Amino acid sequence: MSNIKTLHEVYEELGVTRRAVQGYEKRGLVKPSAKNKYGHLLYDEQAQKRIAIIKDYQRLGFKLKEIESLIDASDELVTAALERQVILLGI
């Protein structure tokens, strides 16, 4: 991931849908960094990383409500949540 990308570039590169990113925005998990001269939403590297992290959490079975509390949590809280999830999934 480098530089600022449009929503289209982000969802194609990260394998998420446009609707998913819009849902993340609605829940306050991520927000666009700016808009270009055509009005397209732009996402900086930090936003792109957050989207990738959200997608990873979802792959592990976390619900968006759980992700809301994890996304900015301390490493200790995230580690504990991941350990619980591994046990629940039987991995």
PDB file of N, CA, C and O in Angstrom:
ATOM      1  N   MET A   1       0.846  -1.177   0.000  1.00  0.00           N
ATOM      2  CA  MET A   1       0.000   0.000   0.000  1.00  0.00           C
ATOM      3  C   MET A   1       0.889   1.237   0.000  1.00  0.00           C
ATOM      4  O   MET A   1       1.757   1.394   0.859  1.00  0.00           O
ATOM      5  N   SER A   2       0.669   2.081  -0.942  1.00  0.00           N
ATOM      6  CA  SER A   2       1.456   3.301  -0.957  1.00  0.00           C
ATOM      7  C   SER A   2       0.593   4.467  -1.362  1.00  0.00           C
ATOM      8  O   SER A   2      -0.312   4.350  -2.187  1.00  0.00           O
ATOM      9  N   ASN A   3       0.897   5.586  -0.762  1.00  0.00           N
ATOM     10  CA  ASN A   3       0.231   6.840  -1.087  1.00  0.00           C
ATOM     11  C   ASN A   3      -1.273   6.810  -0.874  1.00  0.00           C
ATOM     12  O   ASN A   3      -1.817   5.942  -0.191  1.00  0.00           O
ATOM     13  N   ILE A   4      -1.905   7.766  -1.471  1.00  0.00           N
ATOM     14  CA  ILE A   4      -3.348   7.908  -1.338  1.00  0.00           C
ATOM     15  C   ILE A   4      -4.030   7.228  -2.511  1.00  0.00           C
ATOM     16  O   ILE A   4      -3.600   7.351  -3.658  1.00  0.00           O
ATOM     17  N   LYS A   5      -5.109   6.503  -2.203  1.00  0.00           N
ATOM     18  CA  LYS A   5      -5.832   5.773  -3.247  1.00  0.00           C
ATOM     19  C   LYS A   5      -7.312   6.097  -3.200  1.00  0.00           C
ATOM     20  O   LYS A   5      -7.851   6.497  -2.168  1.00  0.00           O
ATOM     21  N   THR A   6      -7.955   5.915  -4.346  1.00  0.00           N
ATOM     22  CA  THR A   6      -9.402   6.104  -4.415  1.00  0.00           C
ATOM     23  C   THR A   6     -10.097   4.909  -3.776  1.00  0.00           C
ATOM     24  O   THR A   6      -9.484   3.864  -3.558  1.00  0.00           O
ATOM     25  N   LEU A   7     -11.370   5.072  -3.483  1.00  0.00           N
ATOM     26  CA  LEU A   7     -12.151   3.976  -2.920  1.00  0.00           C
ATOM     27  C   LEU A   7     -12.089   2.766  -3.850  1.00  0.00           C
ATOM     28  O   LEU A   7     -11.926   1.635  -3.393  1.00  0.00           O
ATOM     29  N   HIS A   8     -12.217   3.004  -5.136  1.00  0.00           N
ATOM     30  CA  HIS A   8     -12.162   1.917  -6.110  1.00  0.00           C
ATOM     31  C   HIS A   8     -10.845   1.150  -6.018  1.00  0.00           C
ATOM     32  O   HIS A   8     -10.838  -0.081  -6.001  1.00  0.00           O
ATOM     33  N   GLU A   9      -9.735   1.877  -5.960  1.00  0.00           N
ATOM     34  CA  GLU A   9      -8.419   1.233  -5.857  1.00  0.00           C
ATOM     35  C   GLU A   9      -8.294   0.455  -4.552  1.00  0.00           C
ATOM     36  O   GLU A   9      -7.737  -0.643  -4.525  1.00  0.00           O
ATOM     37  N   VAL A  10      -8.812   1.025  -3.478  1.00  0.00           N
ATOM     38  CA  VAL A  10      -8.731   0.375  -2.163  1.00  0.00           C
ATOM     39  C   VAL A  10      -9.505  -0.927  -2.164  1.00  0.00           C
ATOM     40  O   VAL A  10      -8.973  -1.960  -1.760  1.00  0.00           O
ATOM     41  N   TYR A  11     -10.756  -0.896  -2.612  1.00  0.00           N
ATOM     42  CA  TYR A  11     -11.522  -2.135  -2.518  1.00  0.00           C
ATOM     43  C   TYR A  11     -11.038  -3.186  -3.507  1.00  0.00           C
ATOM     44  O   TYR A  11     -11.181  -4.380  -3.243  1.00  0.00           O
ATOM     45  N   GLU A  12     -10.477  -2.782  -4.624  1.00  0.00           N
ATOM     46  CA  GLU A  12      -9.912  -3.776  -5.540  1.00  0.00           C
ATOM     47  C   GLU A  12      -8.634  -4.388  -4.967  1.00  0.00           C
ATOM     48  O   GLU A  12      -8.437  -5.601  -5.044  1.00  0.00           O
ATOM     49  N   GLU A  13      -7.781  -3.565  -4.401  1.00  0.00           N
ATOM     50  CA  GLU A  13      -6.510  -4.045  -3.867  1.00  0.00           C
ATOM     51  C   GLU A  13      -6.696  -4.917  -2.617  1.00  0.00           C
ATOM     52  O   GLU A  13      -6.012  -5.927  -2.452  1.00  0.00           O
ATOM     53  N   LEU A  14      -7.616  -4.524  -1.750  1.00  0.00           N
ATOM     54  CA  LEU A  14      -7.785  -5.233  -0.481  1.00  0.00           C
ATOM     55  C   LEU A  14      -8.832  -6.339  -0.530  1.00  0.00           C
ATOM     56  O   LEU A  14      -8.975  -7.102   0.425  1.00  0.00           O
ATOM     57  N   GLY A  15      -9.554  -6.430  -1.621  1.00  0.00           N
ATOM     58  CA  GLY A  15     -10.541  -7.495  -1.743  1.00  0.00           C
ATOM     59  C   GLY A  15     -11.773  -7.293  -0.872  1.00  0.00           C
ATOM     60  O   GLY A  15     -12.380  -8.257  -0.404  1.00  0.00           O
ATOM     61  N   VAL A  16     -12.134  -6.046  -0.661  1.00  0.00           N
ATOM     62  CA  VAL A  16     -13.363  -5.740   0.070  1.00  0.00           C
ATOM     63  C   VAL A  16     -14.337  -5.094  -0.893  1.00  0.00           C
ATOM     64  O   VAL A  16     -13.943  -4.608  -1.953  1.00  0.00           O
ATOM     65  N   THR A  17     -15.589  -5.089  -0.529  1.00  0.00           N
ATOM     66  CA  THR A  17     -16.562  -4.453  -1.402  1.00  0.00           C
ATOM     67  C   THR A  17     -16.691  -2.976  -1.056  1.00  0.00           C
ATOM     68  O   THR A  17     -16.337  -2.534   0.037  1.00  0.00           O
ATOM     69  N   ARG A  18     -17.197  -2.246  -2.002  1.00  0.00           N
ATOM     70  CA  ARG A  18     -17.471  -0.826  -1.791  1.00  0.00           C
ATOM     71  C   ARG A  18     -18.437  -0.662  -0.623  1.00  0.00           C
ATOM     72  O   ARG A  18     -18.267   0.208   0.232  1.00  0.00           O
ATOM     73  N   ARG A  19     -19.442  -1.509  -0.609  1.00  0.00           N
ATOM     74  CA  ARG A  19     -20.457  -1.463   0.446  1.00  0.00           C
ATOM     75  C   ARG A  19     -19.849  -1.724   1.823  1.00  0.00           C
ATOM     76  O   ARG A  19     -20.250  -1.105   2.809  1.00  0.00           O
ATOM     77  N   ALA A  20     -18.883  -2.642   1.889  1.00  0.00           N
ATOM     78  CA  ALA A  20     -18.215  -2.940   3.166  1.00  0.00           C
ATOM     79  C   ALA A  20     -17.479  -1.708   3.674  1.00  0.00           C
ATOM     80  O   ALA A  20     -17.596  -1.357   4.848  1.00  0.00           O
ATOM     81  N   VAL A  21     -16.722  -1.050   2.802  1.00  0.00           N
ATOM     82  CA  VAL A  21     -15.979   0.149   3.202  1.00  0.00           C
ATOM     83  C   VAL A  21     -16.957   1.229   3.650  1.00  0.00           C
ATOM     84  O   VAL A  21     -16.707   1.919   4.638  1.00  0.00           O
ATOM     85  N   GLN A  22     -18.054   1.379   2.940  1.00  0.00           N
ATOM     86  CA  GLN A  22     -19.056   2.362   3.343  1.00  0.00           C
ATOM     87  C   GLN A  22     -19.641   2.016   4.716  1.00  0.00           C
ATOM     88  O   GLN A  22     -19.928   2.906   5.517  1.00  0.00           O
ATOM     89  N   GLY A  23     -19.814   0.722   4.979  1.00  0.00           N
ATOM     90  CA  GLY A  23     -20.293   0.290   6.295  1.00  0.00           C
ATOM     91  C   GLY A  23     -19.281   0.601   7.383  1.00  0.00           C
ATOM     92  O   GLY A  23     -19.661   1.002   8.483  1.00  0.00           O
ATOM     93  N   TYR A  24     -18.000   0.421   7.094  1.00  0.00           N
ATOM     94  CA  TYR A  24     -16.954   0.752   8.062  1.00  0.00           C
ATOM     95  C   TYR A  24     -16.987   2.255   8.357  1.00  0.00           C
ATOM     96  O   TYR A  24     -16.841   2.677   9.504  1.00  0.00           O
ATOM     97  N   GLU A  25     -17.181   3.047   7.313  1.00  0.00           N
ATOM     98  CA  GLU A  25     -17.262   4.494   7.494  1.00  0.00           C
ATOM     99  C   GLU A  25     -18.456   4.863   8.363  1.00  0.00           C
ATOM    100  O   GLU A  25     -18.338   5.684   9.272  1.00  0.00           O
ATOM    101  N   LYS A  26     -19.594   4.260   8.085  1.00  0.00           N
ATOM    102  CA  LYS A  26     -20.818   4.564   8.830  1.00  0.00           C
ATOM    103  C   LYS A  26     -20.648   4.266  10.321  1.00  0.00           C
ATOM    104  O   LYS A  26     -21.185   4.984  11.164  1.00  0.00           O
ATOM    105  N   ARG A  27     -19.904   3.210  10.643  1.00  0.00           N
ATOM    106  CA  ARG A  27     -19.673   2.817  12.039  1.00  0.00           C
ATOM    107  C   ARG A  27     -18.526   3.600  12.673  1.00  0.00           C
ATOM    108  O   ARG A  27     -18.252   3.443  13.863  1.00  0.00           O
ATOM    109  N   GLY A  28     -17.861   4.434  11.891  1.00  0.00           N
ATOM    110  CA  GLY A  28     -16.767   5.240  12.411  1.00  0.00           C
ATOM    111  C   GLY A  28     -15.448   4.501  12.527  1.00  0.00           C
ATOM    112  O   GLY A  28     -14.538   4.960  13.218  1.00  0.00           O
ATOM    113  N   LEU A  29     -15.332   3.361  11.860  1.00  0.00           N
ATOM    114  CA  LEU A  29     -14.104   2.576  11.922  1.00  0.00           C
ATOM    115  C   LEU A  29     -13.007   3.141  11.023  1.00  0.00           C
ATOM    116  O   LEU A  29     -11.819   2.973  11.298  1.00  0.00           O
ATOM    117  N   VAL A  30     -13.411   3.799   9.968  1.00  0.00           N
ATOM    118  CA  VAL A  30     -12.461   4.383   9.019  1.00  0.00           C
ATOM    119  C   VAL A  30     -13.124   5.588   8.379  1.00  0.00           C
ATOM    120  O   VAL A  30     -14.350   5.676   8.307  1.00  0.00           O
ATOM    121  N   LYS A  31     -12.306   6.504   7.920  1.00  0.00           N
ATOM    122  CA  LYS A  31     -12.871   7.644   7.193  1.00  0.00           C
ATOM    123  C   LYS A  31     -11.930   8.032   6.065  1.00  0.00           C
ATOM    124  O   LYS A  31     -10.715   7.859   6.162  1.00  0.00           O
ATOM    125  N   PRO A  32     -12.506   8.554   5.001  1.00  0.00           N
ATOM    126  CA  PRO A  32     -11.667   8.980   3.884  1.00  0.00           C
ATOM    127  C   PRO A  32     -10.764  10.129   4.318  1.00  0.00           C
ATOM    128  O   PRO A  32     -11.114  10.908   5.205  1.00  0.00           O
ATOM    129  N   SER A  33      -9.620  10.221   3.694  1.00  0.00           N
ATOM    130  CA  SER A  33      -8.655  11.262   4.022  1.00  0.00           C
ATOM    131  C   SER A  33      -8.982  12.573   3.323  1.00  0.00           C
ATOM    132  O   SER A  33      -8.708  13.657   3.838  1.00  0.00           O
ATOM    133  N   ALA A  34      -9.569  12.452   2.146  1.00  0.00           N
ATOM    134  CA  ALA A  34      -9.864  13.637   1.332  1.00  0.00           C
ATOM    135  C   ALA A  34     -10.722  13.220   0.145  1.00  0.00           C
ATOM    136  O   ALA A  34     -11.143  12.069   0.027  1.00  0.00           O
ATOM    137  N   LYS A  35     -10.966  14.184  -0.720  1.00  0.00           N
ATOM    138  CA  LYS A  35     -11.624  13.929  -2.002  1.00  0.00           C
ATOM    139  C   LYS A  35     -10.748  14.523  -3.085  1.00  0.00           C
ATOM    140  O   LYS A  35     -10.090  15.542  -2.874  1.00  0.00           O
ATOM    141  N   ASN A  36     -10.741  13.878  -4.258  1.00  0.00           N
ATOM    142  CA  ASN A  36      -9.981  14.452  -5.362  1.00  0.00           C
ATOM    143  C   ASN A  36     -10.844  15.472  -6.107  1.00  0.00           C
ATOM    144  O   ASN A  36     -11.983  15.731  -5.720  1.00  0.00           O
ATOM    145  N   LYS A  37     -10.300  16.040  -7.163  1.00  0.00           N
ATOM    146  CA  LYS A  37     -11.014  17.098  -7.883  1.00  0.00           C
ATOM    147  C   LYS A  37     -12.297  16.602  -8.552  1.00  0.00           C
ATOM    148  O   LYS A  37     -13.146  17.400  -8.948  1.00  0.00           O
ATOM    149  N   TYR A  38     -12.430  15.275  -8.674  1.00  0.00           N
ATOM    150  CA  TYR A  38     -13.632  14.696  -9.267  1.00  0.00           C
ATOM    151  C   TYR A  38     -14.661  14.296  -8.209  1.00  0.00           C
ATOM    152  O   TYR A  38     -15.739  13.800  -8.538  1.00  0.00           O
ATOM    153  N   GLY A  39     -14.322  14.514  -6.947  1.00  0.00           N
ATOM    154  CA  GLY A  39     -15.225  14.169  -5.863  1.00  0.00           C
ATOM    155  C   GLY A  39     -15.087  12.743  -5.370  1.00  0.00           C
ATOM    156  O   GLY A  39     -15.877  12.301  -4.537  1.00  0.00           O
ATOM    157  N   HIS A  40     -14.089  12.008  -5.873  1.00  0.00           N
ATOM    158  CA  HIS A  40     -13.864  10.631  -5.433  1.00  0.00           C
ATOM    159  C   HIS A  40     -13.201  10.629  -4.064  1.00  0.00           C
ATOM    160  O   HIS A  40     -12.285  11.409  -3.803  1.00  0.00           O
ATOM    161  N   LEU A  41     -13.672   9.746  -3.199  1.00  0.00           N
ATOM    162  CA  LEU A  41     -13.090   9.622  -1.868  1.00  0.00           C
ATOM    163  C   LEU A  41     -11.677   9.062  -1.970  1.00  0.00           C
ATOM    164  O   LEU A  41     -11.405   8.172  -2.776  1.00  0.00           O
ATOM    165  N   LEU A  42     -10.781   9.596  -1.139  1.00  0.00           N
ATOM    166  CA  LEU A  42      -9.390   9.173  -1.123  1.00  0.00           C
ATOM    167  C   LEU A  42      -9.029   8.647   0.265  1.00  0.00           C
ATOM    168  O   LEU A  42      -9.515   9.149   1.278  1.00  0.00           O
ATOM    169  N   TYR A  43      -8.175   7.636   0.295  1.00  0.00           N
ATOM    170  CA  TYR A  43      -7.773   7.009   1.548  1.00  0.00           C
ATOM    171  C   TYR A  43      -6.258   6.972   1.627  1.00  0.00           C
ATOM    172  O   TYR A  43      -5.592   6.486   0.712  1.00  0.00           O
ATOM    173  N   ASP A  44      -5.710   7.490   2.733  1.00  0.00           N
ATOM    174  CA  ASP A  44      -4.265   7.459   2.917  1.00  0.00           C
ATOM    175  C   ASP A  44      -3.837   6.082   3.410  1.00  0.00           C
ATOM    176  O   ASP A  44      -4.670   5.198   3.610  1.00  0.00           O
ATOM    177  N   GLU A  45      -2.533   5.908   3.605  1.00  0.00           N
ATOM    178  CA  GLU A  45      -2.016   4.597   4.005  1.00  0.00           C
ATOM    179  C   GLU A  45      -2.596   4.135   5.335  1.00  0.00           C
ATOM    180  O   GLU A  45      -2.885   2.950   5.501  1.00  0.00           O
ATOM    181  N   GLN A  46      -2.769   5.042   6.277  1.00  0.00           N
ATOM    182  CA  GLN A  46      -3.318   4.663   7.578  1.00  0.00           C
ATOM    183  C   GLN A  46      -4.742   4.125   7.427  1.00  0.00           C
ATOM    184  O   GLN A  46      -5.086   3.113   8.037  1.00  0.00           O
ATOM    185  N   ALA A  47      -5.562   4.783   6.630  1.00  0.00           N
ATOM    186  CA  ALA A  47      -6.938   4.313   6.407  1.00  0.00           C
ATOM    187  C   ALA A  47      -6.940   2.959   5.699  1.00  0.00           C
ATOM    188  O   ALA A  47      -7.743   2.082   6.019  1.00  0.00           O
ATOM    189  N   GLN A  48      -6.037   2.800   4.739  1.00  0.00           N
ATOM    190  CA  GLN A  48      -5.942   1.521   4.026  1.00  0.00           C
ATOM    191  C   GLN A  48      -5.546   0.397   4.983  1.00  0.00           C
ATOM    192  O   GLN A  48      -6.076  -0.711   4.896  1.00  0.00           O
ATOM    193  N   LYS A  49      -4.625   0.681   5.887  1.00  0.00           N
ATOM    194  CA  LYS A  49      -4.208  -0.323   6.867  1.00  0.00           C
ATOM    195  C   LYS A  49      -5.357  -0.683   7.799  1.00  0.00           C
ATOM    196  O   LYS A  49      -5.536  -1.851   8.143  1.00  0.00           O
ATOM    197  N   ARG A  50      -6.141   0.318   8.211  1.00  0.00           N
ATOM    198  CA  ARG A  50      -7.291   0.062   9.082  1.00  0.00           C
ATOM    199  C   ARG A  50      -8.307  -0.839   8.377  1.00  0.00           C
ATOM    200  O   ARG A  50      -8.862  -1.754   8.987  1.00  0.00           O
ATOM    201  N   ILE A  51      -8.542  -0.578   7.107  1.00  0.00           N
ATOM    202  CA  ILE A  51      -9.481  -1.409   6.348  1.00  0.00           C
ATOM    203  C   ILE A  51      -8.962  -2.854   6.285  1.00  0.00           C
ATOM    204  O   ILE A  51      -9.731  -3.801   6.453  1.00  0.00           O
ATOM    205  N   ALA A  52      -7.672  -3.013   6.045  1.00  0.00           N
ATOM    206  CA  ALA A  52      -7.079  -4.358   5.993  1.00  0.00           C
ATOM    207  C   ALA A  52      -7.206  -5.054   7.351  1.00  0.00           C
ATOM    208  O   ALA A  52      -7.512  -6.245   7.406  1.00  0.00           O
ATOM    209  N   ILE A  53      -6.977  -4.329   8.437  1.00  0.00           N
ATOM    210  CA  ILE A  53      -7.093  -4.903   9.786  1.00  0.00           C
ATOM    211  C   ILE A  53      -8.531  -5.311  10.063  1.00  0.00           C
ATOM    212  O   ILE A  53      -8.777  -6.391  10.599  1.00  0.00           O
ATOM    213  N   ILE A  54      -9.477  -4.461   9.703  1.00  0.00           N
ATOM    214  CA  ILE A  54     -10.897  -4.775   9.904  1.00  0.00           C
ATOM    215  C   ILE A  54     -11.246  -6.058   9.162  1.00  0.00           C
ATOM    216  O   ILE A  54     -11.908  -6.940   9.709  1.00  0.00           O
ATOM    217  N   LYS A  55     -10.801  -6.156   7.925  1.00  0.00           N
ATOM    218  CA  LYS A  55     -11.072  -7.355   7.123  1.00  0.00           C
ATOM    219  C   LYS A  55     -10.455  -8.595   7.775  1.00  0.00           C
ATOM    220  O   LYS A  55     -11.081  -9.655   7.810  1.00  0.00           O
ATOM    221  N   ASP A  56      -9.233  -8.464   8.289  1.00  0.00           N
ATOM    222  CA  ASP A  56      -8.583  -9.592   8.975  1.00  0.00           C
ATOM    223  C   ASP A  56      -9.381 -10.015  10.208  1.00  0.00           C
ATOM    224  O   ASP A  56      -9.589 -11.208  10.433  1.00  0.00           O
ATOM    225  N   TYR A  57      -9.822  -9.055  10.995  1.00  0.00           N
ATOM    226  CA  TYR A  57     -10.644  -9.374  12.169  1.00  0.00           C
ATOM    227  C   TYR A  57     -11.930 -10.092  11.755  1.00  0.00           C
ATOM    228  O   TYR A  57     -12.356 -11.043  12.410  1.00  0.00           O
ATOM    229  N   GLN A  58     -12.535  -9.635  10.677  1.00  0.00           N
ATOM    230  CA  GLN A  58     -13.764 -10.283  10.209  1.00  0.00           C
ATOM    231  C   GLN A  58     -13.486 -11.718   9.776  1.00  0.00           C
ATOM    232  O   GLN A  58     -14.299 -12.607  10.030  1.00  0.00           O
ATOM    233  N   ARG A  59     -12.356 -11.954   9.129  1.00  0.00           N
ATOM    234  CA  ARG A  59     -11.983 -13.317   8.728  1.00  0.00           C
ATOM    235  C   ARG A  59     -11.832 -14.221   9.941  1.00  0.00           C
ATOM    236  O   ARG A  59     -12.062 -15.428   9.859  1.00  0.00           O
ATOM    237  N   LEU A  60     -11.444 -13.629  11.071  1.00  0.00           N
ATOM    238  CA  LEU A  60     -11.280 -14.393  12.302  1.00  0.00           C
ATOM    239  C   LEU A  60     -12.600 -14.562  13.053  1.00  0.00           C
ATOM    240  O   LEU A  60     -12.643 -15.165  14.125  1.00  0.00           O
ATOM    241  N   GLY A  61     -13.669 -14.025  12.479  1.00  0.00           N
ATOM    242  CA  GLY A  61     -14.981 -14.232  13.068  1.00  0.00           C
ATOM    243  C   GLY A  61     -15.476 -13.142  13.987  1.00  0.00           C
ATOM    244  O   GLY A  61     -16.528 -13.294  14.608  1.00  0.00           O
ATOM    245  N   PHE A  62     -14.745 -12.043  14.092  1.00  0.00           N
ATOM    246  CA  PHE A  62     -15.211 -10.937  14.919  1.00  0.00           C
ATOM    247  C   PHE A  62     -16.326 -10.181  14.209  1.00  0.00           C
ATOM    248  O   PHE A  62     -16.282  -9.992  12.993  1.00  0.00           O
ATOM    249  N   LYS A  63     -17.309  -9.758  14.964  1.00  0.00           N
ATOM    250  CA  LYS A  63     -18.406  -8.922  14.456  1.00  0.00           C
ATOM    251  C   LYS A  63     -17.938  -7.464  14.460  1.00  0.00           C
ATOM    252  O   LYS A  63     -17.012  -7.104  15.187  1.00  0.00           O
ATOM    253  N   LEU A  64     -18.585  -6.635  13.646  1.00  0.00           N
ATOM    254  CA  LEU A  64     -18.188  -5.227  13.579  1.00  0.00           C
ATOM    255  C   LEU A  64     -18.266  -4.549  14.942  1.00  0.00           C
ATOM    256  O   LEU A  64     -17.431  -3.702  15.257  1.00  0.00           O
ATOM    257  N   LYS A  65     -19.244  -4.906  15.744  1.00  0.00           N
ATOM    258  CA  LYS A  65     -19.360  -4.308  17.075  1.00  0.00           C
ATOM    259  C   LYS A  65     -18.122  -4.630  17.920  1.00  0.00           C
ATOM    260  O   LYS A  65     -17.628  -3.777  18.658  1.00  0.00           O
ATOM    261  N   GLU A  66     -17.630  -5.860  17.807  1.00  0.00           N
ATOM    262  CA  GLU A  66     -16.420  -6.251  18.531  1.00  0.00           C
ATOM    263  C   GLU A  66     -15.203  -5.517  17.967  1.00  0.00           C
ATOM    264  O   GLU A  66     -14.319  -5.091  18.711  1.00  0.00           O
ATOM    265  N   ILE A  67     -15.174  -5.378  16.660  1.00  0.00           N
ATOM    266  CA  ILE A  67     -14.052  -4.704  16.008  1.00  0.00           C
ATOM    267  C   ILE A  67     -13.988  -3.246  16.430  1.00  0.00           C
ATOM    268  O   ILE A  67     -12.902  -2.680  16.554  1.00  0.00           O
ATOM    269  N   GLU A  68     -15.144  -2.637  16.650  1.00  0.00           N
ATOM    270  CA  GLU A  68     -15.174  -1.246  17.107  1.00  0.00           C
ATOM    271  C   GLU A  68     -14.380  -1.079  18.399  1.00  0.00           C
ATOM    272  O   GLU A  68     -13.704  -0.068  18.586  1.00  0.00           O
ATOM    273  N   SER A  69     -14.458  -2.060  19.285  1.00  0.00           N
ATOM    274  CA  SER A  69     -13.725  -1.954  20.543  1.00  0.00           C
ATOM    275  C   SER A  69     -12.276  -2.406  20.415  1.00  0.00           C
ATOM    276  O   SER A  69     -11.446  -2.059  21.256  1.00  0.00           O
ATOM    277  N   LEU A  70     -11.963  -3.166  19.388  1.00  0.00           N
ATOM    278  CA  LEU A  70     -10.601  -3.667  19.205  1.00  0.00           C
ATOM    279  C   LEU A  70      -9.704  -2.752  18.368  1.00  0.00           C
ATOM    280  O   LEU A  70      -8.492  -2.703  18.578  1.00  0.00           O
ATOM    281  N   ILE A  71     -10.291  -2.045  17.438  1.00  0.00           N
ATOM    282  CA  ILE A  71      -9.501  -1.346  16.414  1.00  0.00           C
ATOM    283  C   ILE A  71      -8.491  -0.365  17.004  1.00  0.00           C
ATOM    284  O   ILE A  71      -7.396  -0.213  16.462  1.00  0.00           O
ATOM    285  N   ASP A  72      -8.837   0.299  18.097  1.00  0.00           N
ATOM    286  CA  ASP A  72      -7.913   1.256  18.707  1.00  0.00           C
ATOM    287  C   ASP A  72      -7.491   0.830  20.106  1.00  0.00           C
ATOM    288  O   ASP A  72      -6.968   1.636  20.876  1.00  0.00           O
ATOM    289  N   ALA A  73      -7.718  -0.435  20.431  1.00  0.00           N
ATOM    290  CA  ALA A  73      -7.399  -0.947  21.760  1.00  0.00           C
ATOM    291  C   ALA A  73      -5.890  -1.160  21.923  1.00  0.00           C
ATOM    292  O   ALA A  73      -5.132  -1.199  20.954  1.00  0.00           O
ATOM    293  N   SER A  74      -5.499  -1.292  23.166  1.00  0.00           N
ATOM    294  CA  SER A  74      -4.088  -1.562  23.460  1.00  0.00           C
ATOM    295  C   SER A  74      -3.707  -2.957  22.944  1.00  0.00           C
ATOM    296  O   SER A  74      -4.564  -3.809  22.711  1.00  0.00           O
ATOM    297  N   ASP A  75      -2.425  -3.153  22.779  1.00  0.00           N
ATOM    298  CA  ASP A  75      -1.932  -4.451  22.316  1.00  0.00           C
ATOM    299  C   ASP A  75      -2.357  -5.572  23.250  1.00  0.00           C
ATOM    300  O   ASP A  75      -2.665  -6.675  22.798  1.00  0.00           O
ATOM    301  N   GLU A  76      -2.377  -5.299  24.555  1.00  0.00           N
ATOM    302  CA  GLU A  76      -2.756  -6.319  25.528  1.00  0.00           C
ATOM    303  C   GLU A  76      -4.207  -6.753  25.334  1.00  0.00           C
ATOM    304  O   GLU A  76      -4.508  -7.946  25.373  1.00  0.00           O
ATOM    305  N   LEU A  77      -5.103  -5.797  25.126  1.00  0.00           N
ATOM    306  CA  LEU A  77      -6.516  -6.123  24.917  1.00  0.00           C
ATOM    307  C   LEU A  77      -6.727  -6.879  23.605  1.00  0.00           C
ATOM    308  O   LEU A  77      -7.516  -7.821  23.539  1.00  0.00           O
ATOM    309  N   VAL A  78      -6.022  -6.458  22.580  1.00  0.00           N
ATOM    310  CA  VAL A  78      -6.140  -7.136  21.283  1.00  0.00           C
ATOM    311  C   VAL A  78      -5.619  -8.565  21.399  1.00  0.00           C
ATOM    312  O   VAL A  78      -6.242  -9.498  20.893  1.00  0.00           O
ATOM    313  N   THR A  79      -4.486  -8.735  22.058  1.00  0.00           N
ATOM    314  CA  THR A  79      -3.914 -10.073  22.237  1.00  0.00           C
ATOM    315  C   THR A  79      -4.880 -10.980  22.992  1.00  0.00           C
ATOM    316  O   THR A  79      -5.081 -12.133  22.611  1.00  0.00           O
ATOM    317  N   ALA A  80      -5.475 -10.463  24.058  1.00  0.00           N
ATOM    318  CA  ALA A  80      -6.422 -11.256  24.841  1.00  0.00           C
ATOM    319  C   ALA A  80      -7.635 -11.638  23.999  1.00  0.00           C
ATOM    320  O   ALA A  80      -8.097 -12.778  24.058  1.00  0.00           O
ATOM    321  N   ALA A  81      -8.150 -10.701  23.222  1.00  0.00           N
ATOM    322  CA  ALA A  81      -9.314 -10.980  22.369  1.00  0.00           C
ATOM    323  C   ALA A  81      -8.967 -12.018  21.304  1.00  0.00           C
ATOM    324  O   ALA A  81      -9.768 -12.909  21.022  1.00  0.00           O
ATOM    325  N   LEU A  82      -7.791 -11.908  20.718  1.00  0.00           N
ATOM    326  CA  LEU A  82      -7.362 -12.873  19.701  1.00  0.00           C
ATOM    327  C   LEU A  82      -7.179 -14.265  20.307  1.00  0.00           C
ATOM    328  O   LEU A  82      -7.534 -15.268  19.689  1.00  0.00           O
ATOM    329  N   GLU A  83      -6.629 -14.320  21.510  1.00  0.00           N
ATOM    330  CA  GLU A  83      -6.460 -15.619  22.178  1.00  0.00           C
ATOM    331  C   GLU A  83      -7.817 -16.264  22.454  1.00  0.00           C
ATOM    332  O   GLU A  83      -7.984 -17.467  22.252  1.00  0.00           O
ATOM    333  N   ARG A  84      -8.788 -15.468  22.915  1.00  0.00           N
ATOM    334  CA  ARG A  84     -10.142 -15.993  23.144  1.00  0.00           C
ATOM    335  C   ARG A  84     -10.759 -16.487  21.841  1.00  0.00           C
ATOM    336  O   ARG A  84     -11.404 -17.535  21.814  1.00  0.00           O
ATOM    337  N   GLN A  85     -10.564 -15.742  20.772  1.00  0.00           N
ATOM    338  CA  GLN A  85     -11.134 -16.113  19.486  1.00  0.00           C
ATOM    339  C   GLN A  85     -10.520 -17.414  18.961  1.00  0.00           C
ATOM    340  O   GLN A  85     -11.217 -18.252  18.389  1.00  0.00           O
ATOM    341  N   VAL A  86      -9.231 -17.570  19.157  1.00  0.00           N
ATOM    342  CA  VAL A  86      -8.552 -18.802  18.728  1.00  0.00           C
ATOM    343  C   VAL A  86      -9.148 -19.995  19.471  1.00  0.00           C
ATOM    344  O   VAL A  86      -9.377 -21.049  18.877  1.00  0.00           O
ATOM    345  N   ILE A  87      -9.398 -19.830  20.762  1.00  0.00           N
ATOM    346  CA  ILE A  87      -9.999 -20.906  21.549  1.00  0.00           C
ATOM    347  C   ILE A  87     -11.406 -21.205  21.045  1.00  0.00           C
ATOM    348  O   ILE A  87     -11.779 -22.366  20.878  1.00  0.00           O
ATOM    349  N   LEU A  88     -12.184 -20.152  20.805  1.00  0.00           N
ATOM    350  CA  LEU A  88     -13.548 -20.345  20.308  1.00  0.00           C
ATOM    351  C   LEU A  88     -13.575 -21.065  18.960  1.00  0.00           C
ATOM    352  O   LEU A  88     -14.444 -21.899  18.705  1.00  0.00           O
ATOM    353  N   LEU A  89     -12.620 -20.732  18.111  1.00  0.00           N
ATOM    354  CA  LEU A  89     -12.563 -21.338  16.776  1.00  0.00           C
ATOM    355  C   LEU A  89     -11.901 -22.707  16.788  1.00  0.00           C
ATOM    356  O   LEU A  89     -11.979 -23.447  15.806  1.00  0.00           O
ATOM    357  N   GLY A  90     -11.251 -23.047  17.896  1.00  0.00           N
ATOM    358  CA  GLY A  90     -10.589 -24.345  17.989  1.00  0.00           C
ATOM    359  C   GLY A  90      -9.370 -24.450  17.096  1.00  0.00           C
ATOM    360  O   GLY A  90      -9.064 -25.521  16.571  1.00  0.00           O
ATOM    361  N   ILE A  91      -8.693 -23.365  16.929  1.00  0.00           N
ATOM    362  CA  ILE A  91      -7.500 -23.345  16.054  1.00  0.00           C
ATOM    363  C   ILE A  91      -6.282 -23.780  16.847  1.00  0.00           C
ATOM    364  O   ILE A  91      -5.179 -23.833  16.304  1.00  0.00           O
TER     365      ILE A  91
END
